[in-house]
Amino acid sequence: MDPTVVQVPVSYPSKTTITKDLSATATAISIGVYLPCQLQNKTPFSLLLTRQKGLVYFCMAESLLAHEVSDLCLGKPALRSLSTSATVADALFALKSSGENFISVWSCSHWANGVDGDACDDDDAAVCDCVGKICMVDVICYLCKEENLLSPSEALKASVSLILPQIPGLVMHVQPSTSLLEAIDLMLEGAQNLVVPIKNRVSFRRRQHQKLSPPTSPTNHNGREFCWLTQEDVIRFLLSSIGLFSPIPALSIDNLGIISSDINVVNYHSPATLAIEAISRSLIDQTSVAVVDSDGILIGEISPLTLGCCDETVAAAITTLSSGDLIAYIDCGGPPEELVRVVQERLKEKGLEGMLEQINNSSNLVSYLSTSSSDEESMATPKLGRSSGKHSRSMSYSARIVRRAEAIVCHPKSSLVAVMIQAIAHRVSYVWVIEEDCSLVGIVTFSDMLKVFREHLESMA
């Protein structure tokens, strides 16, 4: 027998032999080789081909549905933790020193009792619960409150619980054995992060290292470490098996009916302070704030992801600038000199010397000019305003992804798979939908996409 020829059974094998025969079946279909048994069994070639493709589809669908969340956790880093007893200043330090977009907040009984996590390995009574997450945008919106602008240094002494989103179910604990379908259902019900225990328990040497590390190091909870899954992780995983959902991925987002008109919008010329509530909502919705002109044309966006790459003193820019000027201020190139001067002058006019002092005292602010590759620029005297916006990507922020303030867009006739790839490539969980004249139509989110795939997975099950 020709070694390149693979014999494929005409009838479906039993369920116990599916896995064993799958490789041979897939090989036969991929190279288009079939034995003369087609003629012996008088089976039409087209029918045989259909049967074998059906077998491969069935096996691949079964394999996809059999996945657990632990399969999606491979290679994920352990979470960095913050205690519920920490202050806003502690949270700010953790965000800056870790380079993470989000820090998990935990309520642990062994912390409350003054006991190290590794001392309660076998203590079933010790309870460790991730109660939420915080990011730089939470700190910024908190400092934008009128009472905090007067004395930001005092505001930073408050408990971190004040900035912790009080929405049940945003962060949920699940077991490694939780199925893919169950994980998607939890996300569609509102969970943004699924906290999963990492199976390998923390070694003694690693625990000792953690004791000597900064408080932003991965934290030991009863001898275990945890990671979390996001909607992006699930979308990436589904994209790897996108062929199973054919022809849905090729359909337009308009035909699928997943373009949402429920969006956060501000006018380009309106004060940025009017966008604060919209920024907070977009953080919860995992979207962004669209900035449009009077004709509804999309100009740009105020994205929580972009704000998250700034420091806390961007609150001064939100307080003093228009929405359009704020876009330019937070752009990855650093705030323009003229906008920096405007912010300083308006802070003085408003009597917000406390915010000016916070800018001066911020130890993590580095002049944009001082980070230039030019020797002349690097020796220049740091200018207050230049350092009051972007973090300049120096030192602890080198690991962060630089985000521009320009919006990621698609059109109503864009295919689902194209929008998925576009969102993943730009590390966003949404894509704005515009017409040919750039007028804003709506938005497509990962949540909308998951609903489509969930319906198809239901039919597979």
C-alpha positions in Angstrom: 0.0 0.0 0.0 1.2 3.5 -0.8 2.4 5.0 2.5 0.9 8.4 1.5 -2.6 6.8 1.3 -4.6 6.8 4.4 -7.6 4.5 4.7 -10.6 6.3 6.2 -13.7 4.3 7.3 -16.8 5.2 5.3 -19.1 4.8 8.4 -18.7 6.9 11.5 -16.5 5.1 14.1 -17.7 4.6 17.6 -17.2 7.4 20.1 -14.4 5.6 21.8 -12.4 5.5 18.5 -13.0 9.1 17.5 -9.8 10.5 19.1 -7.7 7.7 17.7 -9.0 8.0 14.1 -9.2 11.8 14.1 -5.6 12.3 13.0 -5.8 9.9 10.1 -9.2 11.3 9.0 -7.9 14.9 9.1 -4.8 13.9 7.1 -6.8 12.2 4.4 -9.1 15.2 3.9 -6.2 17.7 3.9 -4.3 15.9 1.2 -7.3 14.8 -0.7 -6.4 11.1 -0.9 -8.9 8.3 -0.7 -8.7 4.5 -1.3 -10.4 2.5 -4.1 -12.7 1.4 -1.3 -14.9 4.3 -2.6 -15.6 2.3 -5.7 -15.8 -1.0 -3.8 -18.4 0.3 -1.5 -20.0 2.2 -4.4 -20.0 5.4 -2.2 -20.1 8.6 -4.2 -16.9 10.7 -3.7 -18.9 13.8 -2.7 -20.8 11.9 0.0 -17.7 10.3 1.4 -16.0 13.7 1.5 -19.0 15.2 3.3 -19.0 12.4 5.8 -15.3 12.7 6.6 -15.5 16.5 6.9 -18.5 16.0 9.2 -16.4 13.6 11.4 -13.6 16.1 11.7 -16.0 18.9 12.5 -17.7 16.8 15.1 -14.4 15.8 16.8 -13.1 19.3 16.8 -16.3 20.7 18.2 -16.2 18.1 20.9 -12.6 19.0 21.7 -13.5 22.7 21.9 -16.4 22.1 24.2 -14.2 19.9 26.5 -11.8 22.7 27.3 -11.7 24.1 30.8 -10.5 27.4 32.1 -7.2 25.9 33.2 -6.4 25.3 29.5 -6.6 29.1 28.9 -4.4 29.8 32.0 -1.2 28.2 30.7 1.6 30.6 30.9 -0.4 33.3 32.6 1.5 35.2 35.4 0.4 35.2 39.0 -1.7 38.1 40.1 -0.2 41.0 42.1 -2.3 41.7 45.1 -3.3 44.6 47.3 -5.0 44.3 50.7 -8.4 45.9 51.4 -6.7 47.7 54.3 -4.3 49.6 51.9 -4.7 53.3 51.1 -5.2 55.0 47.7 -1.5 56.0 47.9 -0.6 52.3 48.3 -2.6 51.5 45.3 -1.0 54.3 43.3 2.5 53.0 44.2 1.5 49.4 43.3 0.2 50.5 39.9 3.3 52.6 39.1 5.9 50.1 40.4 4.4 47.0 38.8 3.6 48.3 35.4 0.3 46.4 35.4 -2.9 48.0 34.1 -4.9 46.5 37.0 -4.1 45.4 40.5 -6.3 42.8 42.3 -7.6 43.7 45.7 -8.0 40.9 48.3 -9.6 40.4 51.6 -7.6 37.8 53.5 -8.2 36.6 57.0 -4.5 35.8 57.5 -3.6 39.4 56.6 -6.2 40.7 59.1 -4.7 38.4 61.8 -1.1 39.5 61.0 -0.1 36.1 59.6 1.9 35.4 56.4 0.1 33.6 53.6 2.5 30.7 53.8 1.8 30.2 57.5 -1.7 29.1 56.7 -1.1 26.5 54.0 -3.1 23.9 55.9 -5.5 26.2 57.6 -8.9 25.6 56.0 -10.3 28.4 58.2 -8.2 31.0 56.4 -10.2 32.8 53.8 -8.7 34.6 50.8 -11.1 36.4 48.5 -10.4 38.6 45.5 -13.0 41.4 46.0 -12.2 43.5 43.0 -9.6 45.3 40.9 -8.4 48.9 40.6 -6.5 50.8 37.9 -5.0 54.2 37.4 -8.3 55.5 36.0 -10.0 54.8 39.3 -7.4 56.9 41.0 -7.7 59.7 38.4 -11.5 59.9 38.6 -11.2 59.9 42.4 -8.8 62.8 42.4 -11.1 64.7 39.9 -13.7 65.1 42.7 -13.9 68.7 43.8 -13.1 68.0 47.4 -10.0 66.0 46.4 -8.6 68.6 44.0 -8.1 71.0 46.9 -5.8 68.6 48.8 -4.9 65.5 46.7 -2.2 64.5 49.2 -4.8 64.1 51.9 -7.1 62.3 49.5 -4.4 59.7 48.8 -4.4 58.7 52.5 -8.0 57.4 52.2 -8.8 53.7 52.1 -8.5 52.0 48.8 -12.1 50.7 49.3 -13.3 54.3 48.3 -12.1 53.8 44.7 -13.0 50.1 44.5 -15.9 49.6 42.1 -18.9 48.6 44.2 -20.5 46.4 41.5 -21.1 42.8 42.5 -19.7 40.1 40.1 -17.1 42.1 38.3 -14.5 39.7 39.6 -15.4 36.1 40.3 -13.6 33.1 41.6 -13.8 29.9 39.5 -12.3 26.5 39.7 -9.7 25.3 37.1 -12.2 22.7 36.1 -14.8 25.3 35.1 -15.9 24.6 31.5 -15.4 27.1 28.6 -19.2 27.4 28.3 -19.6 28.2 32.0 -16.8 30.8 31.8 -18.5 32.5 28.8 -21.8 32.5 30.6 -20.3 34.2 33.7 -18.7 36.9 31.4 -22.0 37.5 29.7 -23.6 37.9 33.1 -21.2 40.8 33.9 -17.9 39.2 35.1 -14.9 41.0 33.7 -12.2 38.8 35.4 -12.4 35.2 36.4 -9.9 34.4 39.2 -8.4 31.0 38.7 -6.0 29.2 41.2 -2.7 28.2 39.6 -2.4 24.5 40.2 1.3 24.4 41.3 1.6 25.4 44.9 4.1 28.0 45.8 7.5 26.6 46.7 9.2 27.4 50.0 12.0 29.3 48.3 9.6 31.3 46.3 7.7 32.3 49.4 10.9 33.5 51.0 11.6 35.5 47.9 8.2 37.1 48.0 8.7 38.2 51.6 11.8 40.2 50.5 10.1 41.5 47.3 8.1 44.7 47.0 4.4 44.6 47.9 3.5 44.5 44.2 5.0 41.0 43.8 2.7 38.1 43.2 1.1 37.3 46.5 0.8 34.0 48.2 -2.8 33.1 49.4 -2.8 30.0 51.6 0.1 28.6 49.7 -1.5 29.2 46.3 -1.1 31.8 43.6 -3.9 32.9 41.2 -4.2 34.3 37.7 -7.3 35.7 36.0 -9.0 35.3 32.6 -10.5 38.2 30.7 -12.9 38.5 27.7 -9.8 39.1 25.5 -8.4 35.7 26.6 -11.6 33.9 25.6 -11.9 35.8 22.3 -8.2 34.9 21.4 -8.9 31.3 22.2 -12.1 31.2 20.0 -10.2 32.9 17.2 -7.8 29.9 17.2 -10.8 27.7 16.3 -12.6 30.2 14.2 -13.2 27.6 11.3 -15.6 25.7 13.5 -18.0 28.6 13.5 -18.3 29.0 9.8 -20.0 30.8 8.1 -20.7 33.2 11.1 -17.2 34.8 11.2 -17.5 35.9 7.6 -20.9 37.7 8.2 -20.9 41.4 8.6 -21.4 42.9 12.1 -24.4 44.7 10.7 -26.1 41.4 9.6 -25.3 39.8 12.9 -27.0 42.7 14.7 -24.2 43.3 17.2 -23.7 47.0 16.6 -24.7 48.8 19.9 -25.9 52.4 19.9 -25.6 52.5 23.7 -22.3 54.5 23.8 -20.6 57.2 25.9 -20.2 60.4 23.8 -18.9 63.9 24.6 -18.6 66.9 22.4 -15.1 68.0 21.2 -15.5 71.5 22.6 -17.2 70.6 25.9 -15.2 70.7 29.2 -13.4 67.5 30.0 -15.0 67.5 33.4 -18.3 66.6 31.8 -16.6 63.4 30.6 -15.7 62.2 34.1 -18.9 60.2 34.6 -18.7 58.8 31.1 -15.1 57.7 31.7 -16.1 55.9 34.8 -19.0 54.2 33.0 -16.7 53.2 30.1 -14.3 51.6 32.6 -17.1 49.4 33.9 -18.4 48.7 30.4 -14.8 48.0 29.1 -15.4 50.5 26.3 -14.3 54.1 25.8 -15.7 57.7 25.5 -16.2 58.9 21.9 -15.3 62.5 21.2 -17.5 63.9 18.3 -18.0 67.3 16.7 -21.4 69.0 16.3 -22.2 66.9 13.2 -21.6 63.6 15.0 -18.3 63.0 13.3 -15.9 60.9 15.3 -12.8 62.9 16.2 -11.1 60.7 18.7 -11.7 59.0 22.0 -10.9 59.4 25.7 -10.0 55.8 26.5 -9.5 54.3 30.0 -6.6 52.3 28.4 -4.8 55.5 27.3 -5.6 57.3 30.6 -4.2 54.2 32.4 -0.8 54.9 30.8 -0.8 58.4 32.4 -0.1 59.2 36.1 -2.5 60.6 38.6 -1.7 64.3 37.8 -3.7 64.0 34.5 -6.6 64.8 36.8 -5.3 68.4 36.5 -5.7 68.3 32.8 -9.2 66.9 33.0 -10.2 69.7 35.4 -8.9 72.5 33.2 -9.1 71.4 29.5 -11.7 70.7 26.9 -12.4 67.2 25.8 -10.6 67.9 22.5 -7.5 69.3 24.2 -7.5 66.4 26.6 -7.1 64.0 23.7 -3.9 65.9 22.6 -2.7 66.1 26.2 -2.8 62.3 26.9 -1.5 61.2 23.5 1.6 59.0 23.6 3.9 61.8 22.4 3.5 63.7 25.6 1.5 66.8 26.3 2.2 69.9 24.1 4.0 72.7 25.8 1.2 75.2 25.3 -1.4 72.9 26.9 0.9 72.4 29.9 1.1 76.1 30.4 -2.7 76.4 30.1 -3.2 73.7 32.7 -0.8 75.4 35.1 -2.4 78.9 34.6 -6.0 77.5 35.1 -5.0 75.6 38.2 -3.8 78.9 39.7 -6.9 80.7 38.6 -9.1 78.1 40.3 -7.0 78.2 43.4 -6.0 74.6 43.1 -2.4 75.0 44.5 -2.8 71.5 46.1 -2.8 69.9 42.7 0.2 72.0 41.6 2.0 70.8 44.6 1.1 67.2 43.9 2.6 67.6 40.4 5.8 69.0 41.9 6.1 66.3 44.5 5.3 63.3 42.3 8.5 61.3 42.4 7.6 59.3 39.3 7.2 62.2 37.0 10.0 62.5 34.5 10.3 65.3 32.0 9.5 64.4 28.5 12.5 66.3 27.3 14.8 64.5 29.7 13.9 61.1 28.1 14.8 62.2 24.6 17.7 60.4 22.8 19.3 63.8 22.2 22.1 64.6 24.7 21.2 68.2 24.6 17.6 67.5 25.4 18.5 65.0 28.1 20.5 67.6 29.9 17.7 70.2 29.8 16.1 71.3 33.0 12.9 69.3 33.6 9.8 71.3 33.1 6.9 70.9 35.4 4.2 70.8 32.8 6.0 68.5 30.5 6.2 65.9 33.2 2.6 66.3 34.4 1.1 64.3 31.6 2.5 61.1 30.1 4.7 58.9 32.2 7.3 59.1 29.4 7.6 55.3 29.5 10.7 55.5 31.7 11.8 52.9 34.2 8.7 51.1 35.7 6.5 52.0 32.8 8.7 50.6 30.1 6.6 47.4 30.1 3.3 49.2 29.4 1.8 49.3 25.9 1.9 52.8 24.5 -1.6 53.8 23.5 -2.5 56.7 21.2 -5.7 58.6 21.7 -7.0 57.9 18.1 -10.0 55.7 17.9 -10.0 52.2 16.4 -12.8 52.0 13.8 -14.5 49.7 11.4 -17.6 49.9 9.1 -21.0 48.2 9.4 -20.1 45.8 6.6 -16.9 44.7 8.2 -16.9 41.0 8.9 -17.0 39.6 12.5 -13.6 37.9 12.2 -12.0 41.1 10.8 -13.3 43.1 13.7 -12.1 40.5 16.2 -8.5 40.6 14.7 -8.6 44.4 14.7 -9.5 44.6 18.4 -7.0 41.9 19.5 -4.2 43.6 17.4 -4.8 46.9 19.2 -5.3 45.3 22.6 -8.8 46.8 23.0 -12.1 45.2 23.9 -14.2 47.2 21.5 -14.2 48.8 18.0 -16.1 51.9 17.0 -18.4 51.6 14.0 -18.5 54.6 11.6 -20.0 55.4 8.2 -17.9 56.4 5.1 -18.2 60.1 6.2 -16.8 59.2 9.6 -20.1 59.8 11.4 -20.4 57.6 14.5 -22.8 54.6 14.2 -22.1 52.7 17.3 -19.7 50.2 18.9 -19.0 46.5 18.8 -17.6 44.9 22.0 -16.1 41.6 23.0 -19.3 41.0 25.0 -21.3 41.3 21.8 -19.0 38.9 20.0 -19.2 36.4 22.9 -23.0 36.4 22.6 -22.7 35.3 19.0 -20.3 32.5 19.7 -22.2 31.4 22.8 -25.3 30.8 20.6 -23.3 28.7 18.2 -21.6 26.7 21.0 -25.0 26.0 22.4 -25.9 24.3 19.1 -22.7 22.3 19.2 -23.4 21.1 22.7 
